[in-house]
Amino acid sequence: MLRISHSATVGAWRGRERALRARGVDLTLLTARRWHAGGVPVTLQTRPGDDAVPVTTWGRHPALFVYAPRPLWQALKREWDVIDIHEEPFALATAEVLLLRALRRNRAPVVLYTAQNIAKRYPIPFRWMERFALRRARGVSACNEQAAQIVVDKGFAGRPRVIPLGIDAHEFAPSTHAVDPAQIVVGFVGRLVPEKGIEVLLRAAAGDARLRLRIAGAGPLAENLPTRAAGLGIADRVQLVGAVAPDRVPEFYRTMDVLAVPSQSTPSWTEQFGRVAIEAMATGVPVVSSDAGALPDVVGGAGIVVPEGDVSALQAALIEAAGARREDLVQAGFARAAECTWDAVADDYLELYRSVTHTASSSPPRLEVVVVAYGAPDMLRRALEPVRALPVTVVDNSSLPAIAALCAELSVRYIDPGRNGGFASGVNVALADRLVPDGDVLLLNPDAVVSVGDIMSLQRGLHAAGDLATVGAVQVDESGRRARVGWPFPSPGNAWLQAVGLGRLQRGARFVIGSVLLVRGTALAQVGDFDERFFLYAEETDWAFRAHRLGWRHAVVPDARAVHAGAGTSTDPRRREVHFHASQERYYRKHFGGVGWTVARMAAWSGAVVRGMLLPGDRGREAWRRAALYARGPVRVEARLKAGPAGRASQGEVG
């Protein structure tokens, strides 16, 4: 694999690469020849077994620099299994690598990195660069939960993997010493800027004569700190040690009794991880932090978290961490730091890399069946009886006692979510508590019937190729008529082909409808849950399209057969039609934006108007109703239906 990371200039931060190589990964690392880390200029120096290719960089801002293109161009000539760009999606360097990759026609899957946990709308062209990168990424590693959610909201198709920043367990080895309760040494490591909470820390120290500060770092506030400390009457209790080189940081931690991380969020910045907290914990130093950004996730449970800007709370927590709670916090800190060692981080990255390469299974895993029900217990019985020998979960969106009784009779798991959140919500309820963790999942409509033998055929077909995310069975209705199972993904272009009666000419990737749909477990882990904004219809289309963008395929297994009644839990065809087209609108808006939806909407409306004028009788009237629906907007019409007295939409099937 190829890994590109400007921050790997710092030797201590190349532990990830060393641990991956130790696990047998053939890894080439490209990094900056020189960089600034915490205000300290760092020149790349390698050690045995720590190979890194130095690359000249132009620019110093992490998002506004580029690499000299020649080394990248040469590296991208190779065929890689994975290309990991450890830069933000909106960064110039990311755009540069992706452009060179395209020019090289290198098809290796790309993994990106993000730490940005403030939802920012970047100016053009950075906004375009970010969208371009996220739409081409097969995987994303995020160092905090907020950053992971932001890239999903901005268009990443899958589920980002949250992986902490790592530490060297040997360099940050524990060191214990007795604490003088009359002279508590509070350490600070970081940039000397207002948002790091320096003023709050100084005022906390001024309020208690037991607190003494050792401040390491460089920045705009460095010159004024002595004056400010003198003004607060604590000049004799504040020591400024300047910027500390990365290899001297472990030694600095061992000189303090407690570490303070009193950061304060601003409209444009907040803490993205707080590596210093993990480093201090590894050396046996208790940590007190504010609740800014990702700090509660990093520190919470292993340190003390106080409201940002609260001087009194910070002061009391520092005293407590160095005294009454010290031993408990030290032990909790060791446990938290163990989760962030380079070995643990490398294992997480290896799982991420494996997920994007779609390696075929040596043998199919176990599977479970998920049925989202809404009423119709007799129909549900017909669906459940053939599969009751398998692990089965029924999520009952109708909260019907008869369905609970049926599940008890058939010995299948019954879950009442307490509301009708739609098909996607029901599936997610079951996925949140799996009967077969990491196994495959068969999504089965309550109005569909499939045998265990056909399910096994589906699973063999699914695992015959490593890049299949879902497979469906050949379907017939109750009279034996064959139904269409595989469809091309909706797109504005395909919408116009349908509008002019040339739907047979649609080309491109296809998906399988969700009435009898077997989903690969590893694909579920990579793509993530179903989008609950799709109340009914298109939820499987959306999930399948996201999987397609991550390199997965979908297919029909001709050896597997199922019977599907269709619309079995809904008796109002007009209401079903409104839900169907409202879901189409959501799909177009999500994946093609407002412009794409407008193009598709005009196609649907135009086609319906022409059919309304040409077709006789009921077919013509149906076309006019559809034209009126698209003229008003399907989502708007659906909202009115839900708001009305009869707005309790029935739900239970897809496709």
Secondary structure, DSSP 8 states (H G I E B T S, - for coil): -EEE-GGGGSGGGGHHHHHHHHTT---EEEEESEEEETTEEEE----TT---EEE-EE-SSTTS-EE-HHHHHHHTTS--S-EEE-S-TTSHHHHHHHHHHHHHT----EEEEE---S-----TTHHHHHHHHHHHEEEEEESSHHHHHHHHHTT--S--EE----B-TTTT--------TTSEEEEEES--SGGGTHHHHHHHHHT-TTEEEEEE--STTTTTHHHHHHHTT-GGGEEEEE---GGGHHHHHTT-SEEEE----BTTB--S--HHHHHHHHTT--EEEE--TTHHHHHBTTBEEE-TT-HHHHHHHHHHHHTTTHHHHHHHHHHHHHTTBHHHHHHHHHHHHHHHHT---SS---EEEEEEE-S-HHHHHHHHGGGTTS-EEEEETT--HHHHHHHHHHT-EEE--SS---HHHHHHHHHTT-SSTTSEEEEE-TTEE--HHHHHHHHHHHTTSTTEEEEEEEEE-TTS-EE--EEE---HHHHHHHHTT-GGG--S-EEE-TTEEEE-HHHHHHH-S--TT--SSSHHHHHHHHHHHTT-EEEEEEEEEEEE-SSTT---HHHHHHHHHHHHHHHHHHHHHHHHHHHHHHHHHHHHHHHHHHS-HHHHHHHHHHHHHHHH-HHHHHHHHHHSTT---------
